[in-house]
């Protein structure tokens, strides 16, 4: 059985990604006129990873983190551009 975790925090998202969680979805929403993306990850033990992160006990290789963070940020920017180009997702604007 897969477990899921959703976050808007790119550091948290990168931690999941580095721990072999699958990025299953990026969704955009407008918040105060800006686009915010939620990233959803899945993995059987993701709740334990989430607890470790939220307790401040997450550890990663800094070089790997830096590279993965760049990849996550690129996917979010792409999703924001796609969201922004679809009028039906912008509340009719």
C-alpha positions in Angstrom: 0.0 0.0 0.0 1.4 3.4 -1.1 1.4 6.3 1.3 1.3 9.9 0.1 2.7 13.2 1.3 1.9 16.7 -0.2 4.1 19.8 0.3 4.7 23.2 -1.1 8.2 23.3 0.6 10.9 22.6 -2.0 13.4 21.5 0.7 10.9 18.9 2.0 10.1 17.9 -1.6 13.8 17.4 -2.3 14.3 15.3 0.8 11.5 13.0 -0.4 12.9 12.8 -3.9 16.4 11.9 -2.6 14.8 9.1 -0.5 13.4 7.4 -3.6 9.9 8.7 -3.3 8.0 9.0 -6.5 6.8 12.5 -7.6 3.2 11.6 -8.6 1.7 15.1 -9.1 2.3 18.8 -9.2 -0.8 21.0 -8.9 -1.0 24.7 -9.1 -3.4 27.0 -7.3 -3.7 30.8 -7.0 -2.9 32.2 -3.6 -3.1 36.0 -3.2 -2.6 36.5 -6.9 0.4 34.2 -7.2 0.7 30.6 -8.2 1.6 28.1 -5.5 2.5 24.5 -6.4 1.8 21.5 -4.3 4.0 18.4 -4.9 2.7 15.0 -4.1 5.0 12.1 -3.4 4.4 8.4 -2.8 6.3 5.6 -1.1 5.3 2.9 1.4 7.3 4.5 4.3 6.8 8.2 3.4 5.1 9.0 6.7 8.3 8.0 8.5 10.3 10.2 6.2 7.9 13.1 6.8 8.2 12.7 10.6 12.0 12.7 10.3 11.9 15.8 8.2 9.4 17.7 10.4 11.4 16.8 13.5 14.5 18.4 12.0 16.4 15.1 11.8 16.7 14.8 8.1 20.1 14.2 6.7 21.3 14.2 3.1 24.4 14.5 1.0 24.7 18.3 0.3 25.9 17.9 -3.3 23.1 15.5 -4.1 20.6 17.8 -2.4 21.8 20.8 -4.4 21.4 19.0 -7.7 18.0 17.5 -6.8 16.7 20.9 -5.5 17.6 22.4 -8.9 15.6 19.7 -10.6 12.6 20.0 -8.3 12.7 23.8 -8.8 12.8 23.4 -12.6 9.7 21.1 -12.5 7.8 23.6 -10.3 8.7 26.5 -12.7 7.5 24.5 -15.6 4.2 23.6 -13.8 3.7 27.3 -12.9 4.1 28.3 -16.6 1.7 25.6 -17.7 -0.8 26.6 -15.1 -0.5 30.3 -16.0 -1.1 29.5 -19.7 -4.4 27.7 -19.1 -7.2 30.3 -18.7 -9.7 27.6 -17.4 -7.4 27.0 -14.4 -7.2 30.7 -13.6 -10.8 31.2 -12.6 -11.9 32.4 -16.1 -9.2 35.0 -16.5 
